[in-house]
Amino acid sequence: MSAATRAPLRSNRPVRRAALLAAGAAAAALTLSACGSGGTSGGGGDTGFVTGNNGIDTVAQGKRTAAPDLSGRTIDGGTLDVASYKGKVVVVNVWGSWCSPCRAEGPNFAKVSKEYADQGVQFVGINTRDTSTTPARNFEKQQGITYPSLYDPTGKLMLRFQKGTLNPQLIPSTLVIDRDGKIAARALQALSEENLVKMIKPVLAEK
């Protein structure tokens, strides 16, 4: 092959390399968005959230919206309707057994849920994107989680929330629902024990 015919082949290599790099970056971004440390965007919408410097967003009492219907089958085969907990402060944690940040925050939720169980606080999980309940049940056993979790493999329950409240790509996410069934706070990231308590206490103290 002459130099004249080899030259065009060499000139195409940088283009192909750039295309491969771009494709790899896009795939990596998609993977990270499916399970990451979270963020501050709920995906648009006017939800009244005010962002705090600790990753916790809050809504003033007079500006809160009601939580949607959250009911269905649990991962242990039972049924649950979150509305039955009205009158309590409800902490809703969206998680998946496949999610590393969920595993990191799991012990914090197990501990705090037990500490606040007799103070009018009820924890509820929403398990998502697990293709069966077996890994979800194993996850809860390993983490020491004893509160119920709704089984939501396709994320339908998350889509019931007002636009901008939750971002289905940000797992884990946590919401605190006040005694009147309205959304008072959220965190679109994994929570430390300290920050989880910081989410709960102000809502629990409300009259």
C-alpha positions in Angstrom: 0.0 0.0 0.0 1.4 3.4 -1.0 1.8 6.3 1.4 -0.9 8.1 -0.5 -3.4 5.4 0.3 -2.3 5.0 4.0 -2.7 8.7 4.9 -6.5 8.8 4.9 -6.6 5.7 7.2 -4.3 7.4 9.7 -6.3 10.6 9.6 -9.5 8.8 10.6 -8.0 7.3 13.8 -8.4 10.4 16.0 -12.0 10.7 14.9 -12.8 7.1 15.8 -10.9 7.4 19.1 -12.9 10.6 20.0 -16.2 8.9 19.2 -15.3 5.9 21.4 -14.3 8.2 24.3 -17.6 10.1 24.0 -19.6 6.9 24.0 -17.7 5.6 27.0 -18.3 8.9 28.9 -22.0 8.8 28.1 -22.3 5.2 29.3 -20.5 6.1 32.5 -22.8 9.1 33.1 -25.8 6.9 32.7 -24.5 4.3 35.2 -23.8 7.0 37.8 -27.2 8.6 37.4 -28.9 5.3 38.2 -27.3 5.1 41.6 -25.2 7.8 43.0 -24.8 10.0 46.1 -27.8 12.0 45.0 -28.1 15.7 44.3 -30.4 18.7 44.8 -32.6 18.6 41.7 -36.0 16.9 41.9 -36.6 17.3 38.1 -38.4 20.6 37.8 -41.8 21.7 39.2 -42.8 24.3 41.8 -42.7 22.3 45.0 -41.8 25.0 47.6 -38.6 23.3 48.7 -35.8 25.4 50.2 -32.4 23.9 49.9 -30.3 23.7 53.0 -26.5 23.6 53.2 -26.5 19.9 54.3 -28.4 18.6 51.3 -31.7 18.6 53.1 -34.6 20.5 51.4 -37.5 21.7 53.6 -41.0 23.2 53.0 -42.7 25.6 55.3 -45.8 24.3 57.0 -48.2 26.5 55.0 -46.7 25.6 51.6 -46.6 21.8 51.8 -48.3 19.5 49.3 -50.0 16.2 50.3 -48.1 12.9 49.7 -49.6 10.8 47.0 -51.2 7.4 47.5 -48.5 5.0 48.5 -50.0 1.6 48.9 -49.4 -1.9 47.5 -47.6 -5.1 48.1 -44.6 -5.2 50.4 -41.4 -7.1 49.8 -42.4 -9.7 52.4 -45.7 -10.4 50.6 -48.0 -8.3 52.8 -49.9 -5.1 51.9 -49.3 -1.6 53.2 -51.1 1.8 52.9 -48.9 4.6 54.1 -52.1 6.7 54.7 -52.8 4.5 57.6 -50.0 6.2 59.5 -51.6 9.6 59.3 -51.1 11.3 62.7 -47.5 10.1 62.8 -44.3 11.6 61.2 -43.5 9.2 58.3 -40.0 8.8 56.9 -40.1 7.3 53.4 -36.8 6.0 52.0 -36.4 4.9 48.4 -33.8 2.3 48.0 -32.5 -0.7 46.0 -30.4 -3.7 47.1 -28.2 -3.0 44.0 -27.3 0.5 45.2 -24.0 1.1 47.0 -25.1 4.4 48.7 -28.2 2.6 50.0 -26.0 0.0 51.6 -23.9 2.8 53.2 -26.9 4.5 54.7 -28.8 1.3 55.6 -27.4 1.0 59.2 -28.3 4.6 59.9 -31.9 4.0 59.0 -32.1 0.8 61.0 -30.7 2.5 64.1 -32.7 5.7 63.9 -36.0 3.9 63.1 -35.7 1.9 66.3 -34.7 4.9 68.4 -37.8 7.0 67.2 -40.3 4.2 67.0 -41.9 5.1 70.4 -41.9 8.9 69.6 -44.6 8.8 66.9 -42.2 8.3 63.9 -42.9 5.5 61.3 -40.3 4.5 58.8 -41.4 3.0 55.4 -39.2 1.9 52.5 -39.9 1.9 48.8 -37.8 -0.8 47.1 -37.2 -0.1 43.5 -35.5 -1.7 40.4 -35.0 -5.1 42.2 -36.2 -7.7 39.8 -37.4 -9.9 42.6 -38.1 -9.5 46.3 -35.3 -12.0 47.3 -32.4 -9.6 47.1 -34.5 -6.9 48.8 -35.3 -9.2 51.7 -31.7 -10.2 52.0 -30.7 -6.5 52.0 -33.0 -5.7 54.9 -31.9 -8.7 56.9 -28.2 -7.8 56.4 -28.9 -4.1 57.3 -31.0 -4.9 60.4 -34.0 -3.1 58.9 -37.3 -4.1 60.5 -39.8 -1.5 59.1 -41.9 -2.4 56.0 -41.0 -1.7 52.4 -43.3 -1.4 49.5 -42.1 -3.3 46.4 -41.9 -1.0 43.4 -39.7 -2.6 40.8 -40.6 -0.3 37.9 -40.7 3.0 39.9 -44.5 3.6 39.5 -44.9 4.8 43.1 -42.1 7.4 42.6 -43.9 8.8 39.6 -47.0 9.5 41.7 -45.2 12.4 43.4 -45.7 15.9 42.2 -43.2 16.8 39.5 -40.0 18.1 41.1 -40.4 16.2 44.4 -38.4 13.2 43.5 -35.9 12.4 40.7 -36.3 8.7 39.7 -32.6 8.7 38.7 -31.4 9.6 42.2 -31.4 6.6 44.5 -31.4 6.7 47.5 -33.9 9.4 48.3 -35.7 10.2 51.5 -38.9 12.2 52.3 -40.3 13.2 55.7 -44.1 13.4 55.7 -45.7 15.4 58.5 -48.6 14.3 60.8 -51.1 15.8 58.3 -49.8 13.6 55.4 -47.9 16.5 53.7 -44.3 16.4 52.5 -42.1 18.5 54.9 -38.5 17.6 53.9 -36.4 15.6 51.4 -32.9 14.5 50.7 -31.9 13.3 47.3 -28.7 11.6 48.5 -27.5 9.1 51.1 -27.9 10.2 54.6 -25.6 10.0 57.7 -27.2 9.3 61.0 -26.8 12.9 62.0 -28.5 14.3 58.9 -31.3 11.8 59.1 -32.1 12.9 62.7 -31.9 16.6 61.5 -34.6 15.9 59.0 -36.9 14.3 61.5 -36.6 16.5 64.6 -38.1 19.8 63.3 -41.1 18.0 61.9 -41.6 16.0 65.0 -41.5 19.2 67.1 -44.3 20.8 65.1 -47.6 21.3 66.9 
